[in-house]
Amino acid sequence: MQDNFSVRNWKNTVLYEDAFKEGVGEINVYGYQTQHFDICPGAVTLFKNIMAGQYTDGVPSAKEEASVIAMAKLHDALFNMEKKALGYGKVDISYLEQAERLEDEIYRQARNLDLEDEVKAYIPGHIDRIATVAGDAKDELGEQDDIELEIPGDTPEVDKELDKKLSRQDKIIQDFKRLQDQMKTHLELYKTSESEKNKKTALQMLTKLTPEFQAAKKKYEKLKSVKI
């Protein structure tokens, strides 16, 4: 990132000052408001410095701004995946592969800005956290349908049936949200990726997931109209 900078540097420092206060965690990146940077102080610091002009001697070109925004969106998508993965407690191995594709795209954008070393200082840690919960999630979720909650003592049969019903409902909600998150991430990857291979893979995944997502959505919408 190069060019004549000074007034823009002053404006960025002043206009974005409040967004960089300790504890805020989110940043407005050239009009794009981040949503999940709160889990990564390293990313907050890097983008704070980018917006303050520490990586440029001049006004960033439109192409450079676009690269910074794309990189911020890719960060958001990865951090969102990490939050969801840890929330689920277990995700399919394809979820990790999806996160790794986002990682590759982040590095690609970072290279355009000569910032690859900076992002590699913290991104691998987020991939590692997703990897800790990656496995054969579908098998585990499938087994949950047949598990009844056993409580010592006299428990009315109706309570057991209610427990099973709630367990099925939780699975329907979890499946819908998991697939919805994956669809959103693949769509974001398709829109922001500079790699034709990754764009093609994202499109293939969207096509593959669509029937499963539609089925899950139908169950979820039906569930919303059911009373316990």
Sequence and secondary structure as in RCSB ss.txt:
>XXXX:A:sequence
MQDNFSVRNWKNTVLYEDAFKEGVGEINVYGYQTQHFDICPGAVTLFKNIMAGQYTDGVPSAKEEASVIAMAKLH
DALFNMEKKALGYGKVDISYLEQAERLEDEIYRQARNLDLEDEVKAYIPGHIDRIATVAGDAKDELGEQDDIELE
IPGDTPEVDKELDKKLSRQDKIIQDFKRLQDQMKTHLELYKTSESEKNKKTALQMLTKLTPEFQAAKKKYEKLKS
VKI
>XXXX:A:secstr
  S  SHHHHHHHHHTTGGGSTTT   EETTEE SSGGG HHHHHHHHHHHTTTT SS   HHHHHHHHHHHHHH
HHHHHHHHHHHHHS EEHHHHHHHHHHHHHHHHHHHHTT HHHHTTTHHHHHHHHHTTEE HHHHHHHGGG    
 SS   HHHHHHHHHHHHHHHHHHHHHHHHHHHHHHHHHHHH   HHHHHHHHHHHHHHHHHHHHHHHHHHHHHT
   
